């Protein structure tokens, strides 16, 4: 276990922190999946942006979590990566 893992484990003991962490998990999981799919296709952010008709900076903001994309935008990203977008209510 490295220092970052230890810090995370310590912070997750705080119920308020854990609640916020858990609330953000679906967003970060989607971001991880987008980055993974893009890199598996050996696409740059610029190439993905060109494929869906947007700017590279929009892809960078999406992948950094600093963008609140529309459902339609996410559908375009998924399609450009030969993926299907799906959601589930649990």
Order of alpha helices (4+ residues) and beta strands (2+ residues): alpha-alpha-alpha-alpha-alpha
